[in-house]
Amino acid sequence: MTDQARESALQEAAIAALRRGEAAVARAALQDMVAPPPMLLAQACNRTSDWDGEAAALQHILREHPRDLPALLAMGQNALRRGDEREATRWCRAAVAQAAATGAPPQLQPMLLQAQAVMANASARFEDHLSAAISDLPALPRITQATDLLLGKSQLFLQQPSMFYFPGLPQRAFYERAEFDWIAPIEAMTGDIVAELDAVRAGAPDFAPYVETPSNGPAPNNPLRDDPSWGAYYFWQGGAPVADHAARCPAVMAALALAPMPVITGRSPMALWSLLKPGTHIQPHHGLLNTRLICHLPILTPDGCALRVGAETRAWRQGEMLIFDDSVEHEAWNRGIETRIVLLFEIWRPEIHPEEREALTRLFQAIDLFGPAQIDTGG
């Protein structure tokens, strides 16, 4: 019998023994081979509870093929049987990532589900472990956010403006009302603004669509394009007041005069009533710039409406300003049964110095003069 024929006969004998449930016989046959197939050897070791032998056979496979999914999954189970949960989690995480990248055949699905369960259990114990370490401390929002990121419970959202990025600004989704001394006087005018809104909507409850198809350019890629479900009633548009709207709403204009809105020819100020009808969802998107903050003074605030900026979601409350960075991914929805309306306007980022604001104003005006000005479309 040739050496090759002998090796083939021993391998077939080992396979047959495994099928009969005679793992020790299979392993003896494999040990007589010069080069036993590593996965077959791993299976024989597994069924004889030789965890070290199984690990050695699997490592042989992974040295040649580091992303071999069956071997990765088997290594996770092997480490678990040896009582090393941390190592098991490492192998399971690698296996799940590989399956996500390349897919997994049906016969590996049970092992893949086991690997996911190992990861979930380890994550829960790790969270309990971390929570215990800081359980005697007061609530600290930044510590909570950092811990959620570490645990994979939250996603990291950063400024990604679609047109212009200004470096060195803090990565904050929301700013708080108490940080701005001009907000309280505006909030105090909410009642007068509500009255003006009621008078305007008595004759025309709907507004023009927030996103409209331009007459001389490509159509914005937005599912709410030309849809009044997301409506706009402008007071300042393209840096100029909308005269008839401003005349009808002196309280709105007086409130806006208190805010540090940018003044940029052809671009800013920008201020409007933003309307969102029931069942409307503004899809996740990024604004044009990170040099500004968007302010919402809530006017009509039914239940079921909210704004997500980054990883944080807040509801509107009438007369309580929301201030956020719209260069961070954000979305809004109205899942209620009544229309939501806010007074929306932009302000300079407070961290930008006066001389930088002057330079930015010149830059933005030069950009717009060079070619068609980019406009916010919610896309």
Disulfide bonds with the S-S distance in Angstrom:
none
